[in-house]
Amino acid sequence: MFGNLGFGELMVIMVIVLVLFGAKRVPEISASFGKGIREFKRNLNDIEQSVTNPSAVQDQPRTAWTPLPPSETMPTPVADDRDREPKRLL
C-alpha cells in the first residue's frame, strides 16, 4: 500500500494531517481508525468462518425476541416530575 511512497512523502502527509487536525486530535483519530480496522477484521473473520463452516453457525441457539409487558416498558411518571419546569439556559 505504501510501497510507492518514500520517507519524504510520508513526512509531508504527516505534517499536513497535523496542521489540519491539531496535535490533540491526531491520537484520537488514529485510535478510532485502529478500532475500525480491528472491527472490520473481526467481522471479516466471522463471515469467513460462517462460509467455511456453516454447521457451527446453525448449532448456536437462537433466542426468540419477546416484548416486555406495557408496565415494564415505560416507567410511570412521579408527581414531582410533572410539576417541574425545564431548566433554563439563561
Secondary structure, 3 states (H helix, E strand, C coil): CCCCCCHHHHHHHHHHHHHHHCCCHHHHHHHHHHHHHHHHHHHHHHHHHHHHCHHHHHHCCCCCCCCCCHHHHCCCCCHHHHHCCCCCCC
